[in-house]
Amino acid sequence: MSVEFSLSASPLVRMAAKLISGTEVARSIENDLRQQVSDMRQLSASFQPRMAIVQVGGREDSNVYIRMKLKAAENIGILAEHIKLPRDCTQTELLAKLAALNDSPLVHGIIVQMPLDSTHTMDSHLVTDSVSPQKDIDGLNTMNEGRVALGDMSGFIPCTPAGCLELIKRTGVTIAGKTAVVLGRSRIVGTPVAELLKWEHATVTVCHSKTKNLSEVTKTADILVVAIGRAELVRGSWIKPGAIVIDCGINAIPDASKKSGQRLVGDVAYSEAIEVASHVTPVPGGVGPMTVAMLMRNTVISARRQLERTTAPVWPLQTLRLNTLAPPPSDIVIARSQKPKHISQLAEEIGLFPNEVSQYGNTKAKISLSVLDRLRDQRGGKYIVVAGITPTPLGEGKSTTLLGLVQALAAHRGRNAFACMRQPSQGPTFGVKGGAAGGGYSQVIPMEDFNLHLTGDIHAVTAANNLLAAQMDARIFHELTQKDGPLYDRLVPKIKGVRKFSAIQLRRLKRLGINKTDPDALTPEERTKFARLNIDTNKIMWNRVVDLNDRYLRKITIGQSPTEKGFTRESSFDISVASEIMAVLALGNNIEDIKERLASMVVALDKSGNPVTADDLGVTGALMVLLKDAFEPTLMQTLEGTPVLVHTGPFANIAHGCSSILADKIAMKLARADGYVATEAGFGSDIGMEKFFDIKCRASGDTPHCAVIVSTVRALKMHGGGPAVSPGAPLHDVYLQENLELLSKGLCNLGKHISNGNKFGVPVVIAVNRHGNDTEVELNMVKEYAVKNGAFRAVICNHWATGGAGALELADAVIAACDHPSRFDFLYPLQMSIPDKIQKIAQEMYGAGQIEYTDEVLEKIKVFTERGYDKLAVCMAKTSNSLTGDPSIKGAPTGFTLRVNDIFVSVGAGFVVPMVGEISKMPGLPTRPSIYDIDLNTQTGEIEGLF
């Protein structure tokens, strides 16, 4: 009869030995895991735990184990991918595959099937250590092994040892205080199981091939774990009566009674052990199924950790402490006093994965658009636009307020909060206005990187724009200098005896109604129709660009070289941020949308008045290639370590003046449902904010929750009749001393901007940006006026001097405003005619009375309407220094006449652009630009003079 003995000091009691069925325990665990997976899918319908099993070669014994794992994974609801690498796979190739799996957010667990069946020498320890500790569901990475040795079970526990421990616990016997003996010291089983038992407070002895009197040692064990790889080594006489015996071995021995001629046994003589032990694991059906079950458990744990990380309401953001000085030093001194976090740390904190982050050094990184696909089911955060009143030429601190707000929200109020900003043009940086990184203790850092080349996006736009211009002029030249036949033959040449259309040429044929794909099948008339664009050089709409202020490029003559055979024409340069390509990048919802917009850009009209597009010139694909990296926003950080996404940089007075839709969408997904995304709109509510609502939000489909309008006492005094404010000139005394009369007269400008915001149905929060000479009476006058005239709330801010701490009231006001119902609506429907849209904007946003058009503008409107462009949005090009078209007129006049001097269409961007007053798309340098102050310190390598 089988007997079982008590592990206590009480008299021996004879009873039947108990079988520890790993099969049954594993089944119970798998049932629980199946429910856990179902629960996770309830939280996120598209989420599914996923494991990758990497196999080198094709050993059949490995295939058996892999099939077991695949079956268990399928049963639980884990998506398991079997990645088969050939036997001639090199170690470098294997490590590269593991690196890709480590970086993929879609993979939660990685197994490298051992042994590695390769024709090349491979270091198995290096291979297992190359699996990320966070995905090492086998628990074989040295970091996870080390954690177990130190009693830290926060990593992954090796599967077989974990299974052994689970089986011991299922017996109901208390491990603490027991004597445990482990036979075997392998890093896969023996050593980690000994550590696990030690941290369960057993007294553990590890035996190995050099252990003397082995049978005597094993007889002391209350718990005996055997993993030595020798068939039936441990006999019944080696076992202490009443002990728990866990047999990890699996060995094949001859057995003539079996069809295969052999049977599987463990390292313990099972038939003898059951006569002595209290609990015994069988072989097979003991530890084996538990190893697979623990592997599945680790996969589910890894998946749950990722899901919790990406759905937690608050980021684990490590903020940076500010050491503020009073008075604050220069912006660049403040920026350099703060050491930024490594950008990879920030990326991880806000929920990004390594393969979604392309680092440009340690402080900035491109963010992959794949984030949007991964987080497609994630509800986005609250959407806030920051604009201003009609500013002075010095600016009123809109970017500074934007950054102070998000620093307050994220670093002080513990909310997920992003700032989304435009990339500054080098025109203002080297001109008068300076950079756009914010100021004081509310800045983007490093400010030198932000204000200069950043990650090269503007240069990419410049190259793409100028490639299109070069192709257009080259095509005009070639059409002027070649007859139809040679022109067609050169456009569709024979290559290695084969002649065929490219994909973009086939698209042109389709637009022309020529349904042929064989170049030789076209009739002479069709060849001419295909080959000749017949661009009217008097109706070219596309200029070259450069990212500098250069007044001498406003009007130029091109084609003067003798090689161009006298085919000259007048042209001009625009500043790069005025390029339609910049607007297309800013307004595209995805890469395909951007491609369609680029293709549809109209560069000229032909001699019949038909539009000629970038696609007609065959350049769309080349533009996409040049812009490939520029599709992605750049991640940076504020002085307090909160995230900033920088992307695109269209000016607001000559374009729509907002950062990209893609950056905002990524930010809203990463901020999550309870988070906040604050984005800027250039200049005042009449310009940037109106375009944000009517153009950007219409294109994106996103609904804003709040508008913040930045105001200053200085600007309102100017609108009250104060002297002109000029860059580089000292401020008049009225701006340095209390003057309530001037301020009172200028408050009407603030009232107009509040009214503008309210017309879109969103709560308007007024941020009164404190300057050093403002008095409390003046500040409170502005605050009280704002509340009485329709603002949801008005607060006085001091973020320039104190960072996020100085914008806490603003943060609280924004939180309250975002909780307030938004009744957002557009100012006008697209079905309106172009003149009606212009009138609606001019009267509602500017306060205008009559609209005047030149005859040329009226003719263009007629042509645009015939082409269907009247259904596009309207993007007014107007001075930012006045609500009117005259920059010298201040305050909030009404009933004035607004004159539209010119109009053009940006079909790719999706808007018609009426030009009001003297607006140039190429700024010029002043008498004393900031160039004079900018230098490179040759000793330290630091940039000096930026602001």
BELCORGI-V998044 format. One line per field, one symbol per residue. phi: phi as a letter, one per 30 degrees, with the letter a starting at -180 (. if undefined). psi: psi as a letter, one per 40 degrees, with the letter a starting at -180 (. if undefined). burial: I if it has 9 or more other ideal C-beta (glycine too) atoms within 8 Angstrom, else O. A space follows every 50 residues. Layout:
# BELCORGI-V998044
phi = ???
psi = ???
burial = ???
This chain:
# BELCORGI-V998044
phi = .dbbcdddddedbdaddcdcdddddddddddddddddddddddbdddbeb bcccbcibedddddddddddddddddjcdccccccddddddddddddddd deddddccbbbcdcddccdcdbcddddddddeedbdddicdedddddddc iccddcdeddeddedddddddidddeidccbccjbdddbedddddddddc idcccccadcdcheddddddddbbccbcibehddceddcdeidcccccdb bcbdaddcddiabcbcdcdedddddbddbbcdbdjcdeddeddddddddd edddedddddcedbdddcdcdccdcbddddeddddddcddddddddeddc jccedcbcdcicbaadcdddedddcdcdddddcbccbbddddddiciddd dedddddddddccicdbcccbdddddedecccdidbdiaicbbcbddddd dcdhcidddddeddeddddddddddeddddcbdedddddddbddchicca ddedddddedddiccbcceddddedddddddcdhddddbdcccdbbcbdb ddcdbbcciddedchidcadbaccdedcddddddedcdcadddddddddc eccacddciddccedddicedddeddcedddcdcdbbdecicdbccaiad dcdcbcibdddddddddddddieccbbcbcbdidddcddddeddcddddd idcdcaccccbbdeddddddjddecbeicdddeddcbdbddddddddddd edddeedddcicdccccdddcecdcdddddddddddddcjddabbccbdd dbieddbdddedddedddddecceaddbdddddddddeddddddccidcc ccbddddddddddddddiddcddcbdcbeddadcdcdddcibdbidcccc daabbcdddjaccdccicccdbdcddebddedccacdddciddcjdb
psi = iiiiiieaeiihhhihihhhhddddddddddddddddddddddhdehhih ihhhhhafhdddddddddddddddddehhhhhhhiidehidddddddddd ddeheehdihhhhiihgieihihdddddeehhdeegeefeidddddddde ehfeahhidddddddddddeeehhdheihhhhhifiedcdddddddddee fihhhhiaeehifdddddeehdhhhhgefhhfdhideehhheihhhheih ihiihdeideeiihiaehgddddeedidhhhihiecdddddddddddddd dddddddddeehdhifhhihhhgiihiiaidddddeehhiihddddddde eiideehhhgaeeiiihieeddddfdehhiaihhhhaaahiieeiefddd ddddddddddddefihhihhiihiiecddebddaafeaibfgihihdddd ebdbeeddddddddddddddddddddddddeiiddddddddgihhfehhi iidddddddddeehgiehdeeiiddddddddhdfhheefhehiiiifihg deedhihifeideefegiiiaiiiideeidddddddeieiddddddddde hhdiiaeeeiihidddeeedddddddeddedhihhaiideeiihhhhifh iddeaefiiidddddddddddideahhhiihiaiddcddddddddddddd eihieihhhhiiddddddeeeiiihhheiiiiddeeihgddddddeeddd ddddddddeeeihhhhhhhhideiiddddddddddddefeidihihifdd deaddefdddddddddddeihhfhiidiideiidddddddddddddeici hiiiddddddddddddeeeeeiihghhiieeieaeheehaagiieihhhh dihihgdddfihhhhhaghiehiiiadgieddehihhedeeihiei.
burial = OOIIIIIOOOOOOOOOIIIIIIOOIIIOIIOOIIOIIIOIIOOIOOIIII IIIIIIIIOOOIIOIIOIIIOIIIOIIIOIIOIOIOIOIOIOIIIOIIII IIOIOOIIIIIIIOOIIIOOOIOIOIIIOIIOIOIIIIIIIOIIIOIIOO OOOOIIIIIIIIIIIIIIOOIOIOIOOIIIIIIIOOOOIIIIIIIIIIII OIOIIIIIOOOOOIIOIIIIIIIIIIIIOOIIIIIIOIIIIIIIIIIIII IOIOOOOOOOOIOIIIIIIIOIIIIIIIIIIIIOIIIIIIIIIIIIIIII IIIIIIIOOIIOOIOOIOIIOIOIOOOIOOIIOIIOOIOIIOIIIIIOII OIIOIIIOIOOOIIIIIIIOIIOIIOOIOIIIIIIIIIIIIIIOOIIIII IIIIIIIIIIIIIOIIIIIIIIIIIIIIIIIIIIIIIIIIIIIIIOIIII IIOIIIIIIIIIIIIIIIIOIIIOIIIIIOOIOIOOIIOIIIOOOOOOOO IOOIIIIIIIOIOIOOOOOOOIOOOIIIIIIIIOIIOOOIIIIIIIIOII IOIIOOOIIOOOOIOOIIIOIIIIIIIIIIIIIIIIIIIIIOIIIOIIII IIIIIIOOOOIIIIIIIIIIOOIIOIIOIIIIIIIIIIIIIIIIIIIIII IIIIIIIIIIIIIIIIIIIIIIOOIIIIIIIIIIIIIIIIIIIIIIIIII OIOIIIIIIIIIIIIIIIIIOIOOIOOOOOOOOIIOOOIIOIIIIIIIII IIIIIIIIOIOIIIIIIIIIOOOIOOOIIIIIIIIIIOIOIIIIIIIIII IIIIIIIIIIIIIIIIIIOIOIOIOIIIOOOIOIIIIIIIIIIIIIIIOO IOIIOOIIOIIOIIIOOOIIOIIIIIIIIIOIIIIOOOIIIIIOOIOIII IIIIIIIIIIIIIIIIIOIOOIIIIIOOIIOOOIOOIOOOOOIIIII
